[in-house]
């Protein structure tokens, strides 16, 4: 009997130790899918926030920041039934009641009258219905919506604790700097990781690549935004967003001696009921982190350990600092073919500098900025920097269109961050 008891104790101790060790083990880094630019009825979106959050959770997203204009979803807010259905029809409310029911939904006033209203739930109430440990979290956010004269200057702030009022300024750059400073000050004061990123610079062509370059405290901008009205491709007088990225980074890494901008993908969703507009699911980021928490996700993004996508999934992205090698591996779709382009901006040569009237500025000419230096078909490729590049980044393009394309002949893509600088 004593022998059996001792054996049982040793067995259960061993099992407990094994389970405890598993719980305490540091998880391996993995990719987490998320969107940082989303709108609801709290500003100019056309659905209730918990309906939106559930949409993303059911479609494989791991994190979401609802970023309504100049507001955090906090406190008590009521919205009239008439205003709600004006956004997208009676289906908005019908779907809401069908999913969550009258025990969850709060109303006041008599139905059928002008005084009939529904309460918009704040984040701290509805998050508990949709969040799941190690699967899906919600992060507070705000789109700080400002302008200079007729030029829109919109900036997202992710993981805010307090709303930031737009501060304006005497130029586009000053507007950017003022609002960025507010985010950074709140981050330091509260000891809380926050991520500001500049939104859709080509929206109404409000922000130039020179503006992007000059505000060096801004480290992130949207390299892809799923709203059909943000002029992603540019026009005859304005460069497309990817060209802006390279032109701005050339200035930052040479003239300004500043780190490059990192590119974020978002969908900027507003419309959730099948009408034309900015739909969910068009753009996102994939962040490599050990933990699904706002702090760890933001730290990973600040370290550049993420990529952006409009449909392509990458198995791995690595940059070997010693060998100066950027390597890409694609998670293949059996129905797709892939092209991997490595894009570099080159350092200015002595001849380039001599040809420049401002000889002290070693800015490379535009023909050496954002150039494809290597292309390979398939699901893996690598590029070894020669030493002549300011940086290199990769773009992976699928032969398949996105499920919800924005422009003719659009293809699914993924964008990695600049490395080697």
N, C-alpha and C positions, 0 to 999 in steps of 0.2 A: 504493500500500500504506500509506504514511504517512498519506495523507488518510483512508483507510478506518479506520485505527486511531484517529485523532483523533476521527472522527465516532462510532465505537463507544464510545470513552471518554466523550465528552460525553453520549451517549445513556444509558449505564449510570449515569453520575454523576447525571443528571437523574432517572432512575427511583429510584435509591437515596435521593436527597434527598427525593423525593416520599413514598416509603414511610416514611422516617425521620420526616418531618414529620407524617405521619398517626399514627404511633405516639406522638409527643410531644404531639399536640394534646389540649387539655383536652376531655373528652367533655361533651356537653350533659347537663344534669340530666334524670333520667327517674324514673319510678315503679318502686319495688321492693316486691314483695309479701312479707309475712312474718308469722310468729306468734311471740310471745314467751312463751307459757304452754302447756307441753306436758309430759306425764308418761310415763314408761316403767317397765320392770321394776326400774329402780334405786330406785323408791319404790312408788307404788300404781297405775302403769299396767299394761296387760296385753300389752305386746309389747316385743321387743328394740329397743334404740335405733336400730340401723342400719336395721331394717325400717321404723321410724317415719320416719326421716330420708328414706328413699327414697320413701315415700308422698308426702311433701310435695314433694320434688324433681320427681317425675313429674307433679304437678298444678299446675305453674306457679308455685310459691313460689320466692322468691329467697333467703330466709334463714329460719332456724329456731333458736330457743333451746329446748333441752330443759331444763326447770326442775323437777327432782324435789325432793321435800320435804326440806329441811335436808341436802342432799348435793350435791356436784358429782360427775359421773361420772369419777372419777379413781382410779387404783390398781387393785388386784386385788379382785374380788368374785365369789364363786360363789353360785349359787342352786340349790336342789334342784329336780329335775324335778317332784316332786309339788307344790311350791309354785307353780311356773310354770303347770302345767296347771290348778291350782285357780283361777287368775285367769281362764281363758277356754277351757279344754279342750285336748286334745291337738293341735288344729289350730295352736296357737301354735308349738309345736316343729316340727311337720310343715312348716309354711310356711317356717320359718327354715332348715331343712335343704334344702328344695327350692330356695330362693333362693341361699343362700351355700355350702352343701356342707360336708362333714366336714373339708376342708382348712382352712377358716376357723374353724369352730366348735370350741371346746375343751370337752371333757368330762372328768370323772374319776369314778371309782367304777364299779361294775358296773351296766349297764343292767338295769332291772327290780327293783333293790333301793332301799332308803331312802337309800343313800349315793350314788346317781347324781345328779350335778350338772352344770350348764352354767355356763361363765364369762360374766359380763356384760362386754362390751367397753367400755373407757373411751373417751371422746370422742377423745382423741389417737390412738387406733388406727383407729376406724371412719370418722372423718371423711374420710380419704383415698379411701374407696370411693365416696363420694357427692358430694363437693364438686366444682364446676366453675367455673373462672374466669369471672367476669362473668355467671354463671348461678345458682349456688346455693352458699351458705356456711352453716356451722353456727357458732353462738355459744354459749359456755358460759353457763349460767344456774342459778339456784336459786330455789325458792319457800321463802322464810324463813317457816316455819310456827310461829306463836306464838299466844298467847291472853292475855286478861285475864279471870280467873274463868271463866265459861262462854262468853265472847264470842271467837270466832276472829278473829285478826288475821294475815292472810296477805299477804306482800309479795314480789313478784318482783324479783330483781336480775339484770340482763342484762349479760354480759361480765365477770363476776367472774373473779378468778384464784385466790382462796382461799375456802373454804367459810365461811359466817357462821353461827355458832350463835345461835339465838334468845335474846334477852336478857331478855324479860319486862318487867314494869313494874308500877306501882301504879295504872294506869288504862289504858284503851284508847289514849289519846293518848300516854301515856308509852311504851307498848309500840311504837307506831309510831315515835316519835321516837328511841328507843334503837336500833332496828334500822336506821332510816334513817341515823343517825349512823355506824353501823358500815360501811355501804356507802360513804358519803361519805368516811370516813377511809381506807378501802382505796383508793378512787379517787385521792385526793390522794397517798397514800403511794407508790403504784405508778405514778402518772402515766398512768393508763389510763382511758379513757372508760367510764363505767358508767351504766346506766339503771335506777333503782328505780321500781317502780310498785305502787300498792296494788291488791290483787285483790278482786273480788266483795264490795263492802261490805255488800250485803244478804244474804250467806250467813249463815244463822241470825240475821239482823238484828243482826250483831255491831258494826257501825260506823254511826254516825249522820252526817247531813250536817254537823252541828256539829263532829264529830270530824274529818271530811274537811277542813273549812275551817280548823280551828285549827292543824293541823300544817303550817305554811307551807313547811317544807323539802321537803314532798312536792309534786311538780309534776305527777304523772301518776296516773291511776286507770283502772280498767276501766269504760268506758261501755257495753261489751258483752262478755259472757262466755257462751260457748256451752254451759256446763254447765246441765242442766235443773233443778238443785237450788239455784240461787243467787238465786232470787226477783227476777228482773230487773224484773218489773212491779210489785213491792211488793204491799201489801194495804191493807185499810181503815185500818190504824194506821201504816203505813210507806210513804213515797213510793217510787215507782219510781226506777230508776237515773238516768234523764235529769232528773227533777225534783230529785234529790239534787245532781246536777251544777250546776244553776242556783242552787239554794238555797245551796250551799257557795260558789260563785263570787261571789254577791251579798255574802256576809259578807267574803270575802277582799278584794274590790275596794273595800269601803267601810270597814267597822269595822277591818280588819286592815291595810289598805293593802298588800296582797300580790298577786302575780301570780295569775292564775286557774289552776285545774286544767285539764290537757289530757287528752282522752279516748282511751283505747286500746281496740281491739277484739282479742279473743283467742278461742280455742276451748276452752282448758283441757282438752285431750283426755286421756282415760284409756283409752277403750275403742276397739279397732281391728278387731273381728271380727264386727260386725253385731249385737251384743246391745244392749239398751237401755242408755243411759248418755251420757257426755260424749264425743262423737265428734269426730274431726278435721275441719277444713274449715268450721266454722260461723262463725268470726269471725277477722278479720285486720286488719293495718294496711298502708297503702300509703304508703311514705316516698319523698320526692323528694330524690334525691342524685345527685351526679356519679359516685360510686364505690360499688361494692358491698363495703364493708368495715365491720366493727363500729363503728369510730371515726366514719366519715362518716355512717352511718345514725343513730347516737346523737346526733351533733351536729345533724343535720337535725331529729330529733324534739325535741330541746331547744329548737330555734328555732321549733317549731310547724309545720314544713313536712311535714305528714303528715295523712292522714285515716283513719278507721276504717270497716270495712265488714262487713256480713253477706251481701253478694251484689251490691250496686250498685258499678259501676266509674265513676270520674270521669275525664274527659279532662283537666280542669284545674280548679284552685281558685286564685283570685288575690284579693289584697286590696291595693287602691291606697291607700297611706297619705295621699296628697295629696287625693284626691277622696273618701276614706272610703267606697270602694265594694267590696263583696264580690261576686265574680262566680263562678258555678258553671257548668261544662259537663259534661254526662253523656256517657259512652260508651254509646250506646244498644244495647239488645237489641231486635231487630225485633219480638219478641213481647210487649214490655212497654210500658206507659205509665208516666209518671213524674210525681211531684209534688214540687216543691221548696219547702220551708218555711224561712223565715228566722225565727229565734227570738232574741228580745232580752230583756235585763233592763234596766229603766229606772232612772235615777238618782232618788233620793228628792227630792221637791219640798219647798218650805218648809212646806207644809201637812202633808206626810207627817212631817216632822221634828217639827213642833209637836204632832202627834197622838201622837208617841212619847214615853213617859215618860223615856226616856234620850235627851234632846234632842241630846246631843253625837254620837250615833251616827246617821249618815245612811244607815241601812239601809232599802232600799225595802221596802214591804209585799209580802206574798206574791203579791197579785194583779198586781203589776208585775214579777214574777220569772218568767223562762222563758215569755214570751208569744209566740205566733205573730204576727208583725207584717206578714208578706207571704207569699202562697202563689201559686205559678204552676205550671200544668201544662206539661209539655214537657221538653226536654233542656237548656235554658239559662235562667238568670235572674240578676238582680243586685239588690242592695239597697244604697241609699245611706244611711248613718247621718245622723240629723238633729242629733246633738249631745246628745240627751236620753238616749241609751243608755249603759249601762256597757259593753256589748259586744253583738255579734251573732254568731250561728253559724248553720249551715245543716244541715238534715236532708233527705236525698233518699230518697223511698220509691217503690219499684217496685210495679206491680200484681201481680207474680209472687211466689209464696212461695219461700223458700229451698229448696234441694234436700233439706235435712235439718232441717225446722222443729222448734222446741222447744215452742211453744205454739200453740193454735188461732188460725187466721187471721193468723199471723205473715207479714210481708212482708219482702222484701229491702230493706236500707237502707244508707245511708252517712252518716257524721257528720263534719262539718268542725270545726275548732277555733275557740274564741272569738277574735274580732279586734275591733279598735277601742278597746281599753281603754287 
